[in-house]
Amino acid sequence: MPETSFFADMLQSITDRGRKLLLAGSRTGEDAAEIDLEALCEMLLSSRGEASGMAIAAEILDRWSALENDDVQQFLHMLYERFGPDTAKLDEAIENYRNDRSSAAIIALHQTAEPRRQELLRRMNLAPNGTAKLVRMRQQLLASKEQSDEFRAVDTDFTHLFGSWFNRGFLTLRPIDWSTPAHILEKIIKYEAVHEIAGWEELRRRLAPADRRCFAFFHPRLADEPLVFVEVALTRSVPNAIKDVLDEGREQINADEATTAVFYSISNCQDGLRGISFGNFLIKQVVEDLRRDLPGLKNFVTLSPVPGFARWLAKARASAAEPPLSDGAHSVLMLLDDPTWAADERRASEVARVLLPLAVRYFLVERTPEGRPLDPVARFHLGNGARLERLNFLGDRSPKAMQQAHGLMVNYLYKLEDIVANHEALAQRSEVAASPAVKSLLSQDGESRRGNGQQNSRPFAQIVSSRIGGRRK
């Protein structure tokens, strides 16, 4: 990226010249090293020169990078305490607006209500690598966010600014393949958050074959740092287990033979950008690109984990849920306490008949206090307009998946003509879009709560995909 490199070199040159001026002495004649961080922040806000402003911003961020944990907390506290809105001016602006509801009064109120730290952060962003350092600063802030309301107030300002700086219009979608530079591939291995990549050979199996794709969003100020990436398998059918996707001995196909694109892993890479949404844009852009390049693709689905299910089920078993589970269901679910339950076909079958209707309740009925689906992955895909298509019993037998979801995985279907309607149903009426087969399982949830946990076996072969005792049922 020669243009990016040239721009970065130019910024560094301007900053270096400004630093010489700063080191020559401040307004008070002090050496720069003798000026504390708060005074430097005040100097940055009052600076009018481009070179001096960039130099001061670089000095602040360099000093911040060297702070130990306690000093980091003090710095964040200073941002809250010393660089909030000017309350006296804000009171005056509020009073002026009450007396004169003109456009000028509204503008003045808006400008006065903005915390000074927002402008301070904007000016820090001008320093070389300023964006990357501010992302790391927010990462530290998030680690402290639960400690006090003041840190949450500071985080609101970061979120507001990052929402603009990392707007979709600034992001570029880049394919990641086996020819991608090694320093970026190393980050794909590092940031994979769903299905761990054990090393270079496993990464090659995910990127090199003709029926595999990977895409990532990048930002021009974080040129070699992926923000979020998605791994895609091109298949002839919708898979019901992650082993079908990742197995070293799986059958490989040519890309033009595929009818289905499976999004099996989406990983956010920057902790400091948590809560800044990229994945929804990523999925939609990748779908568009795949449809253009591979017109034979008809289905766009996920193979997704259910990271909150085991925690919710544990509460239900402890009678924290309403209505309570039946004695029969309680008895069957006690099998989950034995780590070997999934290896026994009979016990796994018993668990499936109780667990799967409860899983449907978890998705279709249970809600957060804000009326959203409980599961974080479900919130993401359903909020994007996908449909809950299928439950996959023991779709992932890895220790992590067994702990988080008792091995459960699900397929979300992205049917393009239904995405808007599905999104609106969830946003407006808190209704989850689900296939008829999934919905039909919800009535069996009532049986597991009223009866003995033994439902009619007929629907399971048609409704759910399960692997019991290692064999496809």
C-alpha positions in Angstrom: 0.0 0.0 0.0 2.4 2.8 -1.2 -0.1 5.6 -0.7 -0.8 4.6 2.9 2.9 4.3 3.5 3.6 7.7 2.0 0.9 9.3 4.1 2.2 7.6 7.3 5.7 8.8 6.5 4.4 12.3 6.0 2.6 12.3 9.3 5.7 11.0 11.1 7.8 13.8 9.5 5.3 16.5 10.6 5.2 15.0 14.1 9.0 14.9 14.4 9.3 18.6 13.5 6.6 19.4 16.0 8.4 17.4 18.7 11.5 19.4 18.2 9.5 22.6 18.9 7.9 20.9 21.9 11.3 19.8 23.3 12.6 23.3 22.8 10.3 24.4 25.6 6.6 24.9 26.4 4.8 28.1 26.9 6.1 28.2 30.4 9.7 27.3 29.4 9.5 23.8 31.0 11.1 20.9 29.4 8.5 18.5 27.8 9.5 15.7 30.2 8.5 17.9 33.2 5.0 18.5 31.9 2.4 16.1 33.4 -0.1 14.3 31.3 -3.0 16.5 32.4 -1.1 19.6 31.4 -0.2 18.0 28.0 -3.9 17.2 27.4 -4.8 20.8 28.1 -2.0 22.0 25.8 -3.4 19.6 23.1 -6.9 21.1 23.4 -5.6 24.6 23.1 -3.1 23.9 20.3 -3.7 25.6 17.0 -0.6 24.5 15.0 -0.8 21.2 13.1 2.8 20.1 13.8 2.7 21.0 17.5 -0.7 19.4 17.9 0.5 16.1 16.4 3.7 16.3 18.5 1.7 16.8 21.7 -0.7 14.0 20.8 2.3 11.6 20.1 3.9 12.6 23.5 0.6 11.9 25.4 0.2 8.5 23.7 3.8 7.5 24.2 3.6 8.4 27.9 0.3 6.5 28.2 1.8 3.4 26.6 4.4 3.3 29.3 2.0 3.6 32.2 1.6 0.8 34.7 -1.9 -0.5 35.8 -2.5 1.9 38.7 -1.4 4.9 36.6 -3.7 3.7 33.8 -6.6 3.9 36.2 -5.6 7.4 37.3 -5.3 8.5 33.6 -8.8 7.2 32.9 -10.1 8.9 36.0 -8.5 12.1 34.8 -10.3 11.9 31.5 -13.6 11.6 33.4 -12.9 14.2 36.1 -11.0 16.9 34.2 -12.3 16.6 30.6 -16.1 16.3 30.9 -18.4 19.1 29.8 -18.0 22.6 31.3 -21.0 22.4 33.7 -21.2 26.2 34.2 -21.4 26.8 30.5 -23.8 23.9 30.1 -26.2 25.4 32.7 -26.0 28.7 30.8 -26.7 27.0 27.5 -29.7 25.1 28.9 -31.1 28.4 30.3 -30.6 30.1 27.0 -32.4 27.3 25.2 -35.3 27.5 27.6 -35.7 31.2 26.8 -34.9 31.0 23.1 -35.6 27.8 21.2 -33.8 28.9 18.1 -31.5 26.8 15.9 -28.5 28.8 17.3 -29.5 28.0 20.9 -29.8 24.3 20.0 -26.4 24.3 18.3 -24.8 26.0 21.3 -26.4 23.5 23.7 -25.2 20.6 21.6 -21.6 21.9 21.5 -21.5 22.7 25.2 -23.0 19.4 26.2 -20.2 17.4 24.4 -17.5 16.3 26.9 -14.1 18.0 26.2 -12.6 14.5 26.1 -14.3 13.8 22.8 -12.3 16.6 21.2 -9.2 15.5 23.1 -9.6 11.9 21.7 -10.1 13.3 18.2 -6.8 15.2 18.5 -4.9 12.3 19.9 -6.1 10.3 16.9 -3.9 12.6 14.7 -0.7 11.2 16.1 1.1 8.5 14.1 -0.5 5.1 15.0 -3.0 7.1 17.1 -6.0 5.0 16.1 -4.3 1.8 17.1 -3.2 3.2 20.4 -6.7 4.6 21.2 -8.2 1.1 20.4 -5.8 -0.3 22.9 -6.7 2.5 25.4 -10.4 1.5 25.1 -9.4 -2.2 25.7 -7.9 -1.1 29.0 -11.0 0.9 29.7 -13.3 -2.0 29.1 -11.3 -4.0 31.6 -12.1 -1.4 34.2 -15.6 -0.4 32.9 -17.5 -2.4 35.6 -15.7 -0.7 38.4 -17.5 2.6 38.3 -20.0 4.8 36.5 -17.3 7.2 35.5 -15.5 4.6 33.4 -18.8 3.8 31.7 -19.2 7.5 30.9 -15.8 7.7 29.3 -16.6 4.6 27.3 -19.7 6.2 25.9 -17.4 8.8 24.3 -15.1 6.2 22.9 -18.1 4.3 21.5 -19.5 7.4 19.9 -16.3 8.3 18.2 -15.4 4.7 17.1 -18.8 4.3 15.6 -18.0 7.1 13.2 -14.3 6.3 12.7 -15.0 2.6 11.9 -18.1 3.3 9.8 -18.7 0.8 7.0 -17.7 3.3 4.4 -14.1 3.3 5.7 -13.8 -0.5 5.8 -12.3 -2.6 3.0 -13.2 -6.3 2.4 -10.2 -8.4 1.6 -10.0 -12.2 0.8 -7.6 -14.1 3.0 -6.0 -17.1 1.3 -2.8 -19.1 1.5 -0.9 -16.4 -0.5 -1.8 -13.7 2.0 1.3 -12.3 3.8 2.4 -14.4 6.7 2.2 -11.6 9.3 -1.6 -11.4 8.6 -2.0 -15.2 8.5 -0.4 -15.3 12.0 -3.1 -12.9 13.2 -5.9 -15.2 11.7 -4.5 -18.0 13.8 -4.2 -15.8 16.9 -7.7 -14.2 16.6 -9.7 -17.3 15.7 -12.3 -17.4 18.5 -14.7 -20.1 17.6 -12.8 -23.2 16.4 -9.1 -23.0 17.4 -6.5 -23.2 14.7 -3.8 -25.5 16.0 -1.0 -24.3 13.6 0.0 -23.6 10.1 -1.0 -26.9 8.6 -4.5 -26.6 10.0 -4.7 -23.0 8.7 -3.6 -24.3 5.3 -6.5 -26.8 5.3 -8.9 -23.9 6.0 -7.6 -21.6 3.3 -5.9 -23.5 0.5 -8.6 -25.9 -0.9 -10.8 -24.8 -3.7 -13.9 -25.2 -1.6 -12.8 -22.9 1.2 -12.9 -19.1 1.5 -12.0 -16.5 4.2 -12.8 -12.8 4.2 -11.8 -10.0 6.5 -12.6 -6.3 7.1 -9.6 -3.9 7.4 -9.5 -0.2 8.2 -6.9 2.1 6.5 -5.5 3.3 9.9 -5.0 -0.3 11.0 -3.8 -1.6 7.6 -2.4 -5.0 8.7 -4.8 -5.6 11.6 -8.0 -7.5 10.6 -11.1 -6.2 12.5 -13.3 -9.2 11.9 -13.1 -12.2 9.6 -15.4 -15.0 8.5 -14.4 -18.5 7.4 -16.6 -20.1 4.7 -17.0 -23.7 3.5 -18.5 -24.4 0.1 -20.5 -27.6 0.2 -23.2 -29.6 -1.6 -25.5 -29.7 1.5 -26.0 -28.0 4.8 -23.7 -29.7 7.3 -24.9 -30.8 10.7 -21.6 -31.2 12.5 -18.4 -29.1 12.5 -16.4 -32.4 11.9 -17.9 -32.4 8.4 -16.3 -29.0 7.8 -12.9 -29.3 9.5 -12.1 -33.1 9.2 -8.7 -33.5 7.6 -10.0 -36.5 5.6 -13.2 -34.8 4.3 -14.0 -35.0 0.6 -13.0 -31.8 -1.2 -15.0 -30.5 -4.2 -14.6 -27.8 -6.8 -16.1 -24.5 -6.0 -18.5 -24.6 -9.0 -19.9 -27.9 -7.6 -21.1 -26.2 -4.4 -24.7 -25.3 -3.8 -24.3 -24.1 -0.2 -22.0 -21.5 1.5 -21.5 -22.3 5.2 -20.3 -19.5 7.5 -18.8 -21.6 10.2 -16.7 -19.1 12.1 -16.9 -15.4 12.7 -14.2 -13.8 14.9 -13.8 -10.3 16.1 -10.1 -9.4 16.4 -9.9 -6.2 18.4 -11.0 -6.2 22.0 -10.9 -2.4 22.0 -13.6 -2.4 19.3 -16.0 -4.6 21.3 -19.6 -3.5 20.7 -18.8 -1.7 17.4 -20.7 -3.8 14.8 -18.8 -5.1 11.8 -20.1 -8.7 11.4 -23.5 -7.8 10.0 -21.9 -5.8 7.2 -19.3 -8.6 6.7 -21.9 -11.3 6.2 -24.0 -9.3 3.7 -20.9 -8.2 1.7 -19.5 -11.8 1.5 -22.9 -13.1 0.4 -23.0 -10.6 -2.4 -19.4 -11.4 -3.5 -20.0 -15.2 -3.4 -23.2 -14.9 -5.4 -21.4 -12.9 -8.0 -18.5 -15.2 -8.3 -20.3 -18.5 -7.8 -23.9 -18.3 -9.3 -24.5 -21.9 -8.5 -24.8 -21.1 -4.8 -28.4 -21.4 -3.6 -28.1 -21.6 0.2 -26.3 -19.3 2.6 -26.3 -20.8 6.1 -24.2 -20.8 9.3 -23.0 -23.7 11.4 -23.0 -21.8 14.8 -22.2 -22.5 18.4 -24.7 -21.8 21.2 -22.4 -20.4 23.9 -25.1 -19.5 26.4 -27.3 -22.6 26.3 -25.6 -24.8 29.1 -25.6 -21.9 31.5 -29.4 -21.3 30.9 -30.1 -25.0 31.2 -28.3 -25.2 34.5 -30.6 -22.5 35.8 -33.6 -24.3 34.5 -32.5 -27.5 36.2 -32.1 -25.6 39.5 -35.8 -24.6 39.2 -34.9 -21.0 38.4 -37.0 -21.1 35.2 -40.8 -20.8 34.9 -42.6 -23.1 34.3 -40.4 -25.7 36.1 -39.1 -28.9 34.5 -41.0 -32.1 35.2 -39.4 -34.8 37.4 -38.9 -37.0 34.4 -37.0 -34.2 32.5 -34.9 -33.6 35.6 -34.1 -37.2 35.8 -33.0 -37.4 32.2 -30.9 -34.3 32.4 -29.0 -35.7 35.3 -27.2 -37.8 32.6 -25.4 -34.6 31.6 -23.5 -34.7 34.9 -21.6 -37.7 33.6 -18.8 -36.5 31.2 -19.2 -39.8 29.2 -22.9 -39.4 28.5 -22.5 -38.5 24.8 -20.5 -41.7 24.0 -23.4 -43.9 25.0 -26.0 -44.2 22.3 -28.9 -45.0 24.6 -28.2 -42.2 27.1 -27.5 -39.7 24.3 -30.9 -40.5 22.7 -32.7 -39.9 26.0 -30.9 -36.6 26.5 -31.8 -35.5 22.9 -35.5 -36.0 23.5 -35.5 -33.7 26.5 -32.8 -31.3 25.6 -33.8 -30.4 22.1 -37.3 -29.1 22.9 -35.8 -27.1 25.7 -33.3 -25.7 23.3 -36.1 -24.5 21.1 -37.6 -22.7 24.1 -34.3 -21.1 24.8 -34.3 -19.6 21.3 -38.0 -18.9 20.7 -39.4 -18.0 24.1 -36.7 -16.9 26.6 -35.6 -13.2 26.4 -33.2 -10.8 28.1 -34.8 -8.0 30.2 -34.5 -5.8 27.0 -36.6 -8.4 25.1 -33.7 -9.8 23.0 -32.7 -13.5 22.5 -30.6 -14.8 25.3 -27.9 -16.3 23.2 -25.2 -13.8 21.9 -24.7 -15.6 18.7 -28.4 -15.9 18.1 -28.8 -12.1 18.8 -26.2 -11.5 16.0 -27.6 -13.7 13.3 -31.3 -13.3 14.1 -30.8 -9.5 14.4 -29.3 -9.6 10.9 -32.5 -11.2 9.6 -31.5 -14.9 9.5 -33.9 -17.7 10.3 -33.3 -20.4 12.9 -33.3 -23.3 10.5 -32.2 -26.5 12.3 -30.8 -27.8 15.6 -27.8 -30.1 15.4 -27.5 -32.4 18.4 -23.9 -33.2 19.3 -22.8 -31.1 16.3 -19.6 -30.2 18.1 -18.1 -32.7 20.6 -15.1 -30.5 21.5 -14.6 -29.9 25.2 -15.4 -26.2 24.8 -18.7 -26.9 23.0 -19.7 -29.7 25.4 -19.1 -27.2 28.3 -21.0 -24.3 26.7 -23.8 -26.1 24.9 -23.7 -29.8 25.6 -22.5 -30.2 22.0 -25.4 -28.4 20.4 -24.9 -26.4 17.2 -27.5 -24.7 15.0 -27.9 -23.6 11.4 -29.1 -20.1 10.7 -30.4 -19.6 7.2 -29.9 -16.3 5.3 -32.7 -16.2 2.8 -32.2 -12.9 1.1 -35.8 -12.2 0.3 -36.8 -12.7 3.9 -34.0 -10.9 5.7 -35.8 -7.5 6.1 -39.1 -9.1 7.3 -37.2 -11.3 9.8 -35.2 -8.4 11.2 -38.4 -6.3 11.6 -40.3 -9.1 13.3 -37.5 -9.4 15.9 -37.0 -5.7 16.3 -40.6 -4.6 16.5 -42.3 -7.7 18.0 -39.5 -9.7 19.6 -40.5 -12.6 17.3 -37.7 -15.1 16.2 -37.9 -16.3 12.7 -37.7 -20.1 12.7 -38.4 -23.0 10.3 -41.7 -24.9 10.7 -39.8 -27.9 11.8 -38.0 -26.1 14.6 -41.3 -24.5 15.8 -43.0 -27.8 15.9 -40.5 -28.9 18.6 -41.8 -26.1 20.9 -44.9 -28.0 21.8 -42.7 -30.9 23.0 -41.1 -28.5 25.5 -44.4 -28.4 27.3 -44.4 -32.2 27.5 -40.9 -32.1 29.1 -42.3 -29.8 31.8 -45.6 -31.6 32.4 -44.8 -35.2 31.7 -42.0 -37.6 32.1 -39.7 -36.4 29.3 -40.7 -39.2 26.9 -42.0 -37.6 23.7 -43.2 -39.2 20.5 -40.1 -40.2 18.6 -41.5 -39.6 15.1 -40.7 -35.9 14.7 -37.0 -36.2 15.6 -35.9 -37.9 12.4 -37.5 -35.1 10.4 -36.9 -32.1 12.6 -33.4 -32.3 14.0 -30.1 -33.5 12.8 -28.3 -35.5 15.4 -25.2 -37.7 15.7 -25.6 -40.2 18.5 -22.9 -42.7 19.4 -20.9 -41.3 16.5 -23.4 -42.3 13.8 -25.7 -40.1 11.8 -29.3 -40.8 12.9 
